[in-house]
Amino acid sequence: MQALFELTEGQDKLEAILRDFPPDSPHWNEAQNRFQFIDRLLTECLGWDKLNIELEIYDELGGRADYILGRPPMAVLEAKKESIHFDVPPIGSPATVRKLEPLIHSSKAFCEAVKQIIPYCSMRGLQIAIICNGPQLAIFQTYIPNQSPLKGECFFFNGFDTYIKQFPLIWKLLSPEGITENRAYRDLSLHRNPRMPPKASTSIPEPYKYRYRNRFQENLRSLSSLLLEEIEDNPTLKTSFYTECYVPIEANNRHLLLSKKIIAARYKRVGEDGVIPNAIESVTKIDDSGDLKFYDPTIIQSIGSRPVVVIGDIGVGKTSFFENLYYNLDNIDKANTYFMHINLGTKASLSKSIKSYIIAEIPLVLKDKYGIDINSFDFVKSIYHRDLVDFDKSVKGCLKGIDEVAYERERIAFLTNKIDQHDKHLQASLGHLSRGRDKQIILALDNADQRTFEVQQETFLIAQELAASRNLLVFVALRPSTFYLSKTTGALSAYQNKILTIAPPPADEVVQKRLNFAVRVAEGKVAPADLEGIRLHSGSVVSFLNATLRSIRTNDKIRQFLSNITGGNTRAVIELITGFFGSPNVDSEKIVRIEERKGNYIIPIHEFTKHALLGEYAYFNSLSSLVACNIFDISSADPREHFLASLIIAFLNSGYGVLDNDGFVNGQELMHEMLRHGFLVDQIRHSLRRLATKRLIETPHAHYRELQVKEDNPPETFHFRATTIGIYHVKFWAGSFEFLDAVSTDTPIFDTDSRIEISKLASSFDINERYQKTICFKKYLESQWHVSNFEAIYYDFVNLIQCQEESFISVKKFVTQIEKTH
């Protein structure tokens, strides 16, 4: 709902109404008060459409509400006679937040009005109650978590003059937008007692403290970064790297927690007319002549006239696919193909114009990679042979045979002018290579989605111009969100595109292949001469690589963790493993020592999860992890909210909501389900925004995570589904010792004894004290779960704790062993 006019217009109308209001007005009855003032206040001053107001509505108990505001209903307004004055205690300011209890005790009339309106609201499940007798106006909440509404607070406006002075506040609270978003609750919660308790992290001297690596960890980290991340950029190792490390793109693997159907349809909504775009590998092949061909006839028909848009989420492997496309060709095929992979991410960031960068970069790639200088004299003469024939027929061409020096000078100037028209010269050069030399040219414009939206639009237009020449096959790689935005508001809206998609490969297999290749390089079995001067034969790094590789191969829990917690982002899983090497939160020296002494060491999963939770920090915080989210954190003084995020994710993954073909649930239905559990609109909206930003849930086009959403745009207007990251949180991670240990200091705790105990141990790294702290936190959450008494068959926190009891048992055994040795 939206007001029919702006705030300033409403305030002007209110002042006009009150000027006409007789200062010595008679004591109106209720009907006169309503007709003379309240009706006009709502419609003429606050912008309410009469269609969104219902009058004289009876409930099942026989109660009669004077006004029901909103469609669907959001608030009840009870009108009283002006003669029924609310004799409340003196109010220090024209309008302030007051506790309801003293107002009720001091004014019998106000007490009766409050107790009259609460049942009206309760029978309709409404939270906002409004009482008005003309010059006095009260607004309060009929539902406050764990508290009687009679002990809550209210906004109280006392006198018509306060209506004028405080009209912006009245508009904020009672306009259609204010009622719809229940802005009164948000403001009243700031004054509520008890307030939200502090987190135990406030008792830590340095809650954002870094843990610095020792020399061993620093060396291990440097080598792992070289072997796992930078190795693919080494030009002499690229062929070996992509031959051994490329993982064929699959729609699913057995460790993912989402269904195969959902993952297969992940990109359906980026297509047109509801058609699921083809996966790129399913429609491509290399024919006998070494050319890239397509099974899909719709691509074959249009391949020379427009670029192919390749859609894939961030980090799924778009860059790897393009590189592998070329490096997997045999030598004969490569000889027939000019492949140009242009990275528009970091390499193009300093260029003033993306067009000038692309036009300059293509000739450089041709020269460096294939020895073709499109500006060399012989090449230019070949391109413009016909133009030179025409030149000889021109006036200046008549110099031939008369003044050979002048003729050659004019001829050179003619060709120089051709070269100086960079874009036309490039098109002519590509045409010569394609048709004159019968070469296949493939151009991949990659990582445009790492740049601004404007750069992405320009990149597509350049790709369109190049593809229209029919001289080369052009790929443009985009994320689904940027394609969606461009298709609806940008350059792509003018074109009918052929879309191909790239789905994420299995994360655990990606890691295993990378680790195996890194071991071979570290042992000197793959092109060791290319990495001279670096001590790759270090036994320590080989031992750590072998132990990590063995652990991932043999431990299903680790593979499940890696596959799900990174949400299909190949780049993220590589960064996670690279960070694990030499992490200050992992005892890497102990791992190497055991591996070298005994061999066959299996690193426990808690070492991986500890790094994933803490990163480089000593304690968990909002910045410490790129993959973890504290789902027990809250936004309001309501301990039931500890479980709101889990309930949202579990409901989205349960199938109890009405799913569309892509597995998304309507936001309104999700909102209704959480309201059924007694949560407030603001709580639900805050949680939806946070979960979508942290990738635990997603919209079809990655709103909040990649597409910005205005604050006044309610999240329930979108559709949502759970991601593998969110599902892993609520099914496994959130019940484990490692997770609860980490987030215990980052969660407000309402129970005083528990808060004191956890705060006392918050800064300790001692495993025994950490165990005590985590047990205390677990018991606190269990008690809050039982008190909350949720009726949700799709989520059971106690069952989650029981399923992860093994993680507590192993820590308890370790603590016991330490106590025995001491």
N, C-alpha and C positions, 0 to 999 in steps of 0.2 A: 504494500500500500504506500501511496505517496501523497503528500499534501498538495492541494490544488493551487497553492500560491506560496510565496516566499515568506520568511519570518517577518521581515520589515513591514510587509503589507498587512500581516496579521496583527502586528503591534499597533499600527495606525488605526485599524478597525476597532481594536479593543479600546483605545483612547477615545475614539468617537462614541462608542457605546457608553462608556463610563461618564463622558461629559453630559450625555442625555439622561443619565441615571439620576433621579432626584435625590439630592443629598439627604432629604428628610423623608425618604420613601416609607410608605406604610409597611407594616409587617406582613409581607406576602406569605401566602400559603405555598405549599410545595409546588403545585401546578403552575402558579404565577411565577415562582422563582425559575422553574424550568423554562417556561415560555419566554420570560423577559430576559434571562441571562444565560443559563447553561446551554440551551440549544444554540444560541448565537455565539457563545464562547467556542463551542466545538466546531461549528460549520463556518462562521465568519472570521474567527480569529486564529484557529488552529488548523484550518485547512481540511477538515473532515468532509468527505463525500457522504451525503445522507444514505447512500446505498450501503455504506459500511457501518451503519449504526442501526441497532434494533432497540425497540422500546417495549417496556412492560412485558418482559419475558418470564414466564413461570417455570419452575423446576419441579422435580418429582416430589419434593417435600412441601410443595405449596408456596414456596418463597417466590417473590416477584422482584426481579431486577429492573431498576428504572432504565438503565442504559447498558447495552452490551456493545462494546467497541471492537471492531475488527472483523474481517472475514478471512480465515476462520476466527472465531472469537478469541480475543486476547486479554480483555479487561472488563471489569464491572464498575459502573459509576452509580453511586447512590445519591439522589438529590434530596435535600432537606429544606424545610422552611427557613427563611432568613431569621424568623423569630426564634428558631432553635439555635441560639448562640452557643458556641463551644467555649465555655469559660476555662480556658487553659492557663497554665502558669505563664508569667511574662516571658516573652521571647526576645533575646538580646538583639537579633538582627531581623530585618524585614522578612526573610525567609531562611530557614535553617533546617538541618536534619536534627530531629528530636527523637528520643526514646518514646515509644508508644505508651509504655506502662505509666509514667507520671501524668500523661495527658488523659489517659483513661480514668485514673484515680481522681483527677481533679474535676472532670466534667462528666456528669452522668449522661448528658445528651450525646457526647462524643463516644462514650463507652457503649451506649446502646446502638449507635450507628455502626461502630466497628464490629460488634458481635452480630449485627444484622447482616452485614455485607460478606463476612467470611464464609458462611454457609453457601451464599449465592455463588461465590467463586469456587468453593470446594466441589459443589455439585457439577460444575462445568469444567473442572480441572484448570482453572485460570489462576494466574499468579498475581496479577496487578489489581489492586483495589483502590478506588477513588471515592472520596466523600466530599460533597460540596453543598454548602448552605447559602451560597451567593458570595459573600465577602470572605469566607473562609474555605480553604481547600487543603485536603490531606491526601497524600499518595503513599501507599505502603505495599509490602509484599505479603501475600497470604501463605506463602511457603518459604521457609528458611530451613536449610538442612540442619537436622538435630536440634531444633529450637522451636518453641511455640511462637507463632506470629505475633502474639500479644507482648512478647518480650523483644520484639524487633524494633526497627526504626521507621520513621516516616519523614517525608517532606511536608512541612506545614507552612502554608501561605496565609497570613493573618491580615486581612484588610485589602480593599480594592487597590490602594496605593501600592501595595507590594506586588500586585499583579502586573502593574506597569513597570516598576523598578526591576522585577525579576522575570519579565516576560521571556527573555532568551532561555532561562532555565525551564519555565513552564513549557515552552515550545519543545525543548529538548526531550522533556519527559512525556508530554501528552500529545504531540503531533502524531500523525499516523506512523511515521518512521520511528519515532521514539517509543510508541506502544509496541510496534512490531518487533523491535530489537530489545525491548525491555531495558532501556537505558537506566531506568530507576534502580534496577537491581545492581547494576555495575557501580553506580555512585553510592548507593546505600551500603554495599559490601565494604567500601573503604572505611566506613564508620562503625562497622559491626564489631561486636565484642562477644566471644574471643576473636582476635585477629589471627591471620595465618601465622603459625609459629615459624621461627627461623629454622634454616637448615643447619645441620650439625657442622657443615663446612665453615660456618662463621666462627667456630671455636678453633679452627686450624690456623696457625700463624700465617702460612703462605698457601692458601687453597689452590692457587694457580701456579704452584711451584713446578719448575722443570726438573727432570732427572737427567743429569748429564752422563754421557757415555764415558767409560774408561777407554784407554788406548786400544785394548783388545776389541771392544765393541765398535769403536770408531773405524778401525781397520776392516773389521768384518762388514760393517755397513757400506763402506766405500767400495769394497770388492763386490758385494752383492748388487749394489747399484750398477756397477759396470757390467756384471755378468747377466743380470736379469732385465735391466731397463735399457741401458745404453748400447747393448750389443747389437740390437737390430738396426742401429744407425750406422754401424761400421760397414762401409760399402763393400769391402772384400769378403765380409762374412754373410752378406744378405742372402745369397743363394742358399748357403748351408742352413742359415737360420730358418728361412721360410720352408725349406724342404723338410726340416726336422721338427719345427715348432708349430707350424700352422695346423690348427684344429678345424676340420670341416664343420661348417655351421649347421647346427641341429636345432630343432624346435624344442627339444626337451631332453632331459636325462633323468635317471632314476632317483637322483638326490634332490631334485627340485620339489618344493612343497606346493606349487601350483599345478593344476591339472594341465595335461597336454593340450586339451581343447582351448583353454584360456590362453596359453602361450602361443599356440598356432595362430590365434586370432588377434594377437597383441597390436597389430598395425592395421586392423581392418578399417578403423575410423579415419585413417589418413587418406584412404582411397576415395574415389568418386562413385556415386550411385550405390554405395553400400557393398561394392565389390572388393574382396580381399586382394590386395596386391600380391604378385608372385614373389616368392623368395628368389633371390638373384641366382643362387646356385641351381635352382630347379629348372631354369630356362636358358642357361648358358652352356656352351660346349666349344671346344676347339676342333675345327674340322681338319680334314687331311692336308689342306694347304697351309694350316697354321693360323687361319683367321678365326676371330671370335664370332661365333654364330649363336642365334637364339632359337629355342624351340617355339617360343610364343610368336605366332604370325603377326600379332598386332605391333610387336616391336620391330620385326623385320620390315614391315611396311613403312615405318616412320623413323627408322634408326638414323637416317641421314638428315632429317629435317628438324629435329629437336633433341635436346639433351635427355638423357635418362636420369631421373631423380632417384637416388638410392637412399632409402629411409632406414635409419637405425638409431636406437637410443645411444646416448653418450657412453663411450667405452666398450661397445659391443664388438668392435673389431672391423670397422669400415676401412681403416687404413691398412690393416693386415690383409683384408680381402683383396684390395687393389694391388698391393705388392705381390701377394701370392699368385694373383691372376697372371702376372708376367713371369715370375721366377719359376713357376711350375711348367712353363713351356720348354720343350726341348730346344736344342741349339738351332735346328733348322727353322722351327717356328719363330724363335726369337729373331732370326735373321730377316724374317718377313714382316716384323712388327716394330714400329717405333712407339714405345710406351713412355708416356710423360705423366708422372704423378707429382702434382704441384700442391704443396702444403700451404694453405692460406692461414694457418694458425700463427705460431710464433715467428716463422720465417718471413711473413709478409707484414708483420705488425708495424714496421718502421716506414713502410711505403706510404706516400701521400695519397696515391690513387691505386685502387685494387686493379683497375684495368691496365694501367701502365706497368704494374708489377707482373701481371700475367703475360702481357705482350712482350715484356723483357725476359721473363723466365723461360718461356717456351724455346726461344733461340738458344739460351744458355744450356738447357737440357739437351737439345739436339746436338750442340757442339761438344759438350763434355761427355755425353753418353754414346753418341753415334758418330762423332767426328764430322758433323755437317754444319758448316758455317754459312748461314743463309745470307750473309753480307759479303761473302767472298766474290771476287770478280767473275770467276768461272760459273759459280752457281747462279749469280744474278743474271748473267748472259743467257743461261739456260732457261730461266724462268721467263724472261722478257724477250725471247727470240722473235716472236711475232711483232712485238712492239718495236724492236730494233729494225725489222724489215720495213715497218711503216716509217720509222725515223729516216731511213735511207731515202725514202721517197719524198720526205719533207724538204723545206727550203734549206734548213741547216744540213741536211743529208747531202745536199749538192756540193758541199765542201770536199766530199770524197773524190780523190783524184786531182783536186785542185790545190788544197792545203791540208795535207794529211794530219799535221799537228793540230790545226784548228778543228778538223773533223773529229779526231780522237778526243779532244778536250770537250767538245759539245756532246759527244756520245757519252763520256763519263759523267758530265753534268746531268744529262738526261737520266741515266741509271741512278745517280745519287739522289735525284729528286724522287724517283720511285722508292728507294730505300727509306728516305725520310718520312714517307707516309707509312708509319710503322704498322698500323693495323691492316692496311691494304696489302703491304708487302708480306706480312705474316700469312695472310690468307692465300696470297699467290704462291708463297713458298710451300705451304701445306698442300695446296692443290697440285703443285708439281711433284711433290713426294708421293702423293696418293695416286695420281693418275699417270704421271710421267714415269715414275719408278715402280709403280704397282706395289706400293707398300701399304700395309694396314697401320693406321695411326689411332692410338687410343690415348685420350686425355682424361685424367681423373682430377677434378678440382675438389680437394679434400679439406676438411676442417673449417669450412666457411662458417659453420655454426658456432665456432669459438669466437667469432668476431661480432660486431654490432649488427643489428637488424638491417641497417642501410647497406652495409657491406655485403650481406647475404643477398639482398635484392640485386645489387649491381653484379655480383658474381653470376647469378642466374641469367641475367640479361646478356652478359658476355658469353656465357655458355650457349645461350640460344643463338647468338649471332655466329659463333664459330660452327655450331652444329648445322645451321641453315645452309652453309656452304657445301655440305655433303662430302667434305674432304676427310672427315675424321669422326670417330665415335666419342662422344663427350658424356662423362658421368659427373654428376654433381651430388655430393654427399651431404645430407641434412638430417637433423633430428626430427622426430615426429612433431614436436611442439613448434619448431621453427617453420616447418613445412605448413602446418595448420595455420599459423599466424599469417604467413605469406600468402597462402591460398585464399584466405578470407579478406585480407586487407592490403596485400603487397603485390609484388611483381608477378607472382605465379597465378594471380587471379585471372589474368588475361590469356592463359594458355591451358590447353588440354594436355596434361603430362602423362607419360608412361612412368609408372612407379614400380620400382623393385624394392625389396626389403632385405635387411640383414638381421637375423635373430642372434641372440647371444650363444656362443658355444659353451659347452660344459666347463665351468670355472676350474674344477679340480683337474680336468684333463689338460687345460691350458697350463696350469701351474706345473703339473708333472712333466710336461714336455719341455717347458722352460728350464726347470731344475735339471733335468737330464742333460739338456744341451749345455747348461752352465757347468755341470760336472765335467763334461768332455772337453770344454774349453779350458777349464781350470787345470785339468790334468794334461793339457798340451796336445790333445788328440784332434782338435779342430783348429786349423790355422793359427798355431801359437805364435808364429813370427809376426803376425799383425798386431800383437799386443806386447811388443818388446818393452822392457823397462818396468813392467808391472809384475809384481811377485805373485803370479797366478798359481804357482806350484805349491803355495802354502798348504801344508797339511791341515791346518785349522779350518780354512774355508771349505776344502773338499770334504772334511769330516762333517761339518755343519750342513753342507748341501746334501750329503748322502743321508744323514739322519732325518732331515726335513723331508726329503723325497720318499724315504721308506715309510715315514709316519703317515704321509698323505696317502700313499698307495695301500697301506694295510689297515687304516682306521676309517671306518665308514662315518663315524661322528665328525671327524675333521673334514672329510670330503663334503658331507652334508652342510657343515658350517660354512665352508668356503663357497659352495654353490649358491647358498641362499642369502647369506648376510651381505653380499655385494650386489645383489639384485640384477645379475646378468651383466654387470659392468666389468669387462675383462681388464680394463685399465686399473680399476679399483682393486681387483684381486691381486694383480701384479704389484701394485703399490703396497698392499697390505703385507704380502710375503716379503717384499724388499725391506719394508720397515721392521718386520719381525727379525730379520738378520741384524744383529747388533743393537736391538732394542734395549734401552736402559732398564726396562721392566722385565727382561728375560735374562736368566743366568746362562748366557751363551757359553761361557767358559766351562761351566759344569757339563753342559750338553756335549761339548767337544771332548772334554776329559773322559766322560763315560764312553763315548763313541770310539775314541782311540784306544781305550783300555779294553773294553769288552766287545765293541762292535754290535751291530744289530740292534741299536738303541731306538726305541719308539718314544718320540716326544709326546707327552700327554696333551690332550686338547686344551687344558686350562692355560697352557703357555701361549697358545695362539689367541685364545679369547681375552687373556689379560692384556696382551698388546693391543688387540682390537678395541678394548675399552679405554685404555689409558694413553695409548700412543706414546708421546714424549713426556707426559705429565706424571707427577707423583700421585695425584688424586683425580678421580673422575670429575669432569665438569662439562659444560655445554660445548667446549672447544676441544676437548681431549680426544674425541673419537669422530671419525668420518662416517662410521656405520652404526654406532650404537645410539639409542635414544632412551632416556630415563622415562619409561612409560608410567612410573609411579608419581611423577611430579604433578603438581596441581596449580591451578590458577586462582582458586578461591578458598575461603576458610571452610572447606567441606571435606572431611576425611574419606567420604565415599568416592571422591574424585580420584583417589589413588588407582581405581580400577576402571575409570572411564575409557582410557585409551585402549586397554585390553578388551573391553566389551565391544568397542567400535570395530577393532580389527577382527575379533572372533566372529562378530555378527556378519561382517562382510564376507568372511571366509566360510560361513556355516551353510549357506544355501537356504537359510530360513527367510531371507529377504527375497524380493522378486528380482531376479537377475535378468539382464538383457542377454543377447547372444554373445557378448564379449565379457560377461561376468561382472558387469557394473551394476550397482544398486543406486536407485534414485536417492538423492540427498535428502529429500523431504521424508521419504520412508525411514531412512536412517535416523533423521532427527526425531521422528515420531517414536521410534523404538527406544531411543535414549531418554526421551521425555517420559516414556512409560516407566523407566527405572527411577524417576524422580530427579533427574538432572535438570539444570536450568539451561536456557537457550545459550546464554553467554559461555557457560562452561563447555557446552558441546561444540560451539563454533571455535572457541580457542583450541580445543583438542584437535578438531578437524584440520585447522590451519597448520598446527605444529606437526601433526603426523604426516600431512601431505608434503610439508617442507622437508622433513627428515626422510622422506621416501618410504615410510611404513605403509602408507596408502597412496593411491594415485587417482587422478582424473584421466579421462581419455587423452588429454593433450598436455599433461604435466603442469597444470596450473599450480601456483604457489612454489613449485620446485624450479620451473624454468620460465613459465609465463607469470608475470606479476598480476596480482589481483587487488583491486582497490579495497580499502578497509571497509567501505560501506556496502560492498557486494557480499551478501551472505553466502557462506560456503555451501549451504544446503541447496543452492541453485545448481550445483554440479552433480555429476554421478561419480561414485567412488568404487574402488575395489581394493582389496588387500594385496600388498606385494609380498614377495618371498621374504623380504627383510622383516616386514611386520609379522608375518606368520611365524617366522623363526623366533622372534621376540616372545610371542605369547604362548608358543607351544614348547619351547625348549629353554631359551636363554634366561628369561625372567625368573625362572625357578631355581637357577643354578647358584652355587656358592659364589662364583666369580662375579656374576652380575649383581647379586644382592650386596655383596661386599663393596663393590664399586659405587653403586648408587645410594647406599645407605646414608652417606654424608651429603647427598645432593637432594634429599627428599624432606620436605617439612613433616615433622612428627608431632601429632596432637597429644599423645599420651606423655605426660610430664616425666614419669619415671623412665620410660623408654628413651625419651629425648636426652635426658641427663646422662644415661648410661652410654648411649651412642656418641654423644658429644665428648664424653670423657675419653673415649678410645679412638676418636675420629682421626687423629693425626698419626697414630701408631702404625708401624710397618711390621711389628711382631706378629707372627702367624697365629699365636695363641690368642692375643688380644683382638686380632681381626676376626678370628672365629667367634669369640664371645660377642663382639659387636654385630656380626652378621646373624647369629642365632637370635639375638635380641630384636633385630630389625625384622627377621622372618616371623617371629612370634607376634610382633606388633601388627604386621600386615595381615596375618591370619586372623587375629582378633577383630581387626577392622572389617575384614571380609565377612565374618560371621555376624557382626553387628549390622552390617549393611543389608544383609538378607536379600540379595538380588534374586529375582526369578528369571534366570537366564540359563536355559539348558545347553546353550552353545559355549559356555565358558564356566570353568570351575577352577578357581585359583588354588584351592587346597589340593586338588588332584595334580595340578602342575607342580606344586612343591613336593608332593609325594613321588612323582615320576623323576624328579631331579635329586632325590635324597642321596643317591650314590655320590654326588659331588661333595656333599657335606660329610659323608662317612669317610671318604678318602682323606679329607682334611683333618678330620678327627683322629684317624689312625696316625697321620703324620705328626700331629701335635702330641699324641701319646708317646710316640717313639722318641721325640725330642725330650719329653719329660723324663723318660726312663734313662736316657743317656746322661742326663744332668742329675 
